[in-house]
Amino acid sequence: MSNSNFDKNGIDSTGTHWLQYAAFAFSAFAILITWAFFFDYNVHNFLINIFRVIDCSGFNCNGVY
């Protein structure tokens, strides 16, 4: 587990920090989900249902669903 291409500061041999890789992956995932939200009906409904659950999980629902 200790064999890694990153040094003690988190920088690899090309000079890229590991957090830059994580930011790139997160950005790519966010772009994909945004595209799917607007152009794929099933993903749109799935995300809307998740938003409803999150919104109604506390005292915000007021009996409306």
C-alpha positions as CSV (number, residue, x, y, z in Angstrom):
1,M,0.0,0.0,0.0
2,S,2.9,2.4,0.5
3,N,4.1,2.0,-3.1
4,S,2.9,5.1,-4.8
5,N,3.9,7.4,-7.7
6,F,3.3,10.5,-5.5
7,D,5.9,12.1,-3.2
8,K,5.2,13.2,0.4
9,N,3.6,16.4,-0.9
10,G,1.2,14.6,-3.2
11,I,2.9,15.4,-6.5
12,D,3.7,12.8,-9.1
13,S,6.6,12.7,-11.6
14,T,4.9,15.1,-14.1
15,G,4.3,17.7,-11.4
16,T,0.6,17.1,-11.0
17,H,-1.0,17.1,-7.6
18,W,-3.3,14.2,-6.8
19,L,-6.1,16.6,-6.0
20,Q,-5.9,17.9,-9.6
21,Y,-6.8,14.4,-10.8
22,A,-9.7,14.3,-8.4
23,A,-10.9,17.7,-9.6
24,F,-10.8,16.6,-13.2
25,A,-12.7,13.4,-12.4
26,F,-15.4,15.4,-10.5
27,S,-15.7,17.9,-13.3
28,A,-16.1,15.2,-15.9
29,F,-18.8,13.5,-13.8
30,A,-20.6,16.8,-13.2
31,I,-20.6,17.6,-17.0
32,L,-22.0,14.1,-17.7
33,I,-24.8,14.3,-15.1
34,T,-25.7,17.8,-16.3
35,W,-25.9,16.6,-19.9
36,A,-27.9,13.5,-18.9
37,F,-30.3,15.6,-16.8
38,F,-31.4,17.7,-19.8
39,F,-31.2,15.0,-22.6
40,D,-32.1,11.7,-21.0
41,Y,-35.7,11.3,-19.7
42,N,-34.9,8.4,-17.3
43,V,-31.9,10.2,-15.7
44,H,-34.0,13.4,-15.4
45,N,-36.8,11.6,-13.5
46,F,-34.3,9.7,-11.3
47,L,-32.6,13.0,-10.3
48,I,-36.0,14.7,-9.7
49,N,-37.0,11.9,-7.4
50,I,-33.8,12.2,-5.5
51,F,-34.3,15.9,-5.2
52,R,-37.8,15.3,-3.8
53,V,-36.5,12.9,-1.3
54,I,-33.8,15.3,-0.1
55,D,-36.3,18.2,0.0
56,C,-38.9,16.2,2.0
57,S,-36.4,14.4,4.3
58,G,-36.7,17.1,7.0
59,F,-39.5,19.4,7.9
60,N,-39.5,21.1,4.5
61,C,-42.2,18.9,2.8
62,N,-45.3,20.4,4.5
63,G,-47.4,17.5,3.1
64,V,-46.7,18.4,-0.5
65,Y,-45.4,15.7,-2.8
